[in-house]
């Protein structure tokens, strides 16, 4: 009897270890979103709704992870979804993964958190409705180690965009120079990343309303201008550089 009890305890311990999650996913407010169901309001033909996320490896070993998304509802005509994954100590990030795709490998050292934050960008388009996406983060070498969460993008809840942070980039596309305009404050900065997640320019702001930036030596392609306030991302604008 004691032997059977010991075996049962060992099996229970093995199961708890085998299926323990070795990483966590957080939103931009450092809130844990493992297993959460999140609803974000959208508007017809409105600006993109951007949701920022990061992954933390809470294990004592290096982990190779992927994040994949699966559309749970019928795709609404004209709607768009893009996914960016952030850089890490071991590799660059990247952007542009569309519907029902997955990121390249995300390699995190023990205790490491992804840098700069990744994001999901959803644009409603000309038609209203509800779009639900299931996101899954899993260990490439142990797919039983995973977490999921869902985000529902919905026109059923209104957004007051007049209260949002103002950030514009012009001209866009840009050739040699472009200007960033915003209601900047003393605690705000703009960081500009290329599609690989590499920081190419950082501007510290005070009371300036317009900042001119020379991009004449930048490679052609997409860039992402991210407005930070007190180290939290407030808004992202996509920039195209074409010489």
C-alpha positions in Angstrom: 0.0 0.0 0.0 2.8 2.4 0.9 4.6 1.5 -2.3 1.5 2.3 -4.4 1.1 5.6 -2.5 4.7 6.5 -3.2 4.3 5.7 -6.9 1.2 7.9 -7.1 3.0 10.8 -5.4 5.9 10.5 -7.8 3.6 10.4 -10.9 1.8 13.4 -9.6 5.1 15.3 -9.1 6.2 14.2 -12.6 3.0 15.5 -14.2 3.2 18.8 -12.4 6.8 19.3 -13.6 6.2 18.0 -17.2 3.3 20.4 -17.7 4.5 23.4 -15.8 4.7 26.5 -17.8 8.2 27.8 -18.2 7.3 31.3 -19.6 4.8 34.0 -19.1 3.1 36.6 -21.4 2.5 40.2 -20.3 0.7 43.2 -21.8 2.1 46.7 -22.0 1.0 47.4 -18.4 3.0 44.4 -17.1 -0.1 42.5 -16.4 0.0 38.7 -16.9 -2.3 37.6 -19.7 -1.8 33.8 -19.7 -5.2 32.2 -20.4 -7.0 35.5 -20.6 -9.8 36.5 -22.9 -9.4 40.1 -24.0 -11.8 42.4 -25.9 -10.6 45.5 -27.8 -12.9 48.0 -29.3 -12.5 49.0 -33.0 -14.2 51.4 -35.3 -15.2 51.1 -39.0 -12.4 52.6 -41.1 -10.7 53.8 -37.9 -7.0 53.7 -37.1 -5.3 50.4 -36.3 -5.8 49.0 -32.8 -2.4 47.9 -31.5 -1.9 45.5 -28.6 1.6 45.2 -27.1 3.0 42.1 -25.5 6.2 40.6 -24.1 7.3 37.1 -23.1 9.4 36.2 -20.0 11.3 33.0 -19.7 10.8 32.0 -16.0 12.8 28.8 -16.3 16.5 28.2 -15.5 17.3 27.2 -19.0 17.3 28.7 -22.5 14.0 28.3 -24.3 13.1 28.3 -28.0 9.6 29.6 -28.4 7.1 30.3 -31.1 3.9 32.4 -31.1 1.2 31.4 -33.5 -2.3 32.8 -34.2 -5.4 31.1 -35.3 -8.5 33.0 -36.5 -11.5 31.7 -34.6 -14.2 33.6 -36.5 -14.9 34.3 -40.2 -12.6 36.9 -41.6 -14.4 40.2 -42.1 -13.9 41.6 -45.6 -11.5 44.5 -45.5 -10.1 43.8 -42.1 -6.3 43.3 -41.6 -4.2 41.8 -38.9 -0.4 42.0 -38.6 1.9 40.6 -35.9 5.4 41.8 -34.8 7.6 39.8 -32.6 10.3 41.6 -30.5 14.1 41.2 -30.5 15.9 39.2 -27.9 19.5 38.9 -26.7 20.0 36.1 -29.2 18.2 37.4 -32.3 16.3 40.2 -34.1 12.6 40.7 -34.1 10.4 41.0 -37.2 7.0 42.3 -38.4 4.5 41.5 -41.1 3.1 38.0 -40.1 -0.5 38.0 -41.4 -3.6 35.9 -40.6 -3.0 32.3 -39.3 0.8 32.5 -39.3 3.4 32.0 -36.6 6.6 33.9 -35.7 10.1 32.6 -36.4 11.8 31.0 -33.3 12.1 33.3 -30.3 15.1 32.3 -28.3 15.1 33.5 -24.7 17.9 32.9 -22.2 17.1 31.9 -18.6 15.1 34.7 -16.9 15.1 36.9 -20.1 12.2 39.0 -21.2 11.8 40.0 -24.9 13.0 43.5 -25.7 10.9 46.5 -26.8 7.6 44.5 -26.8 5.9 42.8 -29.7 2.5 43.8 -31.0 -0.6 42.8 -32.7 -2.1 45.4 -35.1 -5.7 45.1 -36.2 -7.6 47.3 -38.7 -11.3 47.0 -38.9 -11.8 48.2 -42.5 -15.1 49.3 -44.0 -17.3 46.6 -42.4 -18.3 46.2 -38.8 -18.3 42.9 -36.8 -16.4 40.8 -34.3 -13.0 39.1 -35.0 -11.6 36.7 -32.4 -8.0 35.5 -32.6 -6.4 32.7 -30.5 -2.8 33.3 -29.7 -0.6 30.4 -28.6 3.0 30.6 -27.3 4.8 27.2 -27.0 8.2 25.6 -26.5 9.4 24.3 -29.9 11.2 21.4 -28.1 8.3 20.6 -25.8 4.9 21.5 -27.2 3.1 20.4 -24.0 4.7 23.5 -22.5 2.4 26.3 -23.9 0.0 29.0 -23.0 -2.9 30.5 -24.9 -5.0 33.7 -24.8 -7.6 35.2 -27.0 -8.2 38.8 -28.2 -11.6 39.8 -29.7 -11.6 42.9 -31.9 -15.1 44.3 -31.9 -17.0 47.3 -33.3 -19.7 46.8 -30.6 -17.8 49.1 -28.1 -17.1 52.6 -29.1 -13.7 54.3 -28.9 -13.1 58.0 -28.4 -10.1 58.6 -30.6 -10.1 62.3 -29.8 -8.4 61.4 -26.5 -5.7 59.4 -28.0 -2.1 60.5 -28.3 -1.4 62.5 -31.4 1.6 61.2 -33.5 2.0 61.8 -37.2 4.9 61.1 -39.6 5.2 63.1 -42.9 5.9 62.7 -45.7 5.1 59.0 -45.7 6.6 57.5 -47.7 9.8 59.4 -47.0 12.9 59.8 -49.2 15.6 61.9 -47.5 13.8 63.6 -44.5 10.6 63.2 -42.6 9.0 65.1 -39.7 7.5 63.6 -36.5 4.7 65.8 -35.0 3.1 65.1 -31.7 1.7 66.6 -28.5 5.1 65.6 -26.9 5.8 66.0 -23.2 8.9 66.1 -21.1 8.8 62.3 -20.4 8.2 61.2 -24.0 10.6 59.6 -26.5 10.2 58.2 -30.0 12.1 55.1 -31.0 12.2 53.9 -34.6 12.7 50.3 -35.5 13.3 48.5 -38.8 11.3 45.3 -39.7 14.0 43.2 -38.1 13.3 44.9 -34.8 16.6 46.8 -34.7 16.6 50.3 -33.2 17.8 52.8 -35.8 16.9 56.1 -34.2 15.9 57.3 -30.7 14.7 60.9 -30.1 14.4 62.4 -26.6 11.6 65.0 -26.5 10.9 68.0 -24.4 8.6 70.8 -25.5 9.2 70.3 -29.3 6.1 69.8 -31.4 8.0 68.8 -34.6 11.2 66.9 -35.1 13.0 66.6 -38.4 14.8 63.3 -39.0 17.4 62.5 -41.8 16.7 59.1 -43.3 18.8 59.6 -46.5 21.2 56.7 -45.5 18.5 54.3 -44.3 17.6 51.2 -46.3 14.4 51.2 -48.3 11.6 49.4 -46.5 9.2 49.6 -43.5 10.0 51.2 -40.2 7.9 51.6 -37.0 7.9 54.8 -35.0 6.9 54.1 -31.4 6.0 56.8 -29.0 6.9 56.1 -25.4 5.7 57.9 -22.3 7.4 56.9 -19.0 8.8 53.8 -20.8 5.3 52.6 -21.9 4.4 52.4 -25.6 1.5 54.9 -26.3 1.3 54.7 -30.1 3.0 53.2 -33.2 3.0 54.7 -36.7 4.3 52.7 -39.7 6.8 54.6 -41.9 7.9 53.7 -45.4 11.3 54.8 -46.6 11.8 54.8 -50.4 14.7 56.6 -52.0 
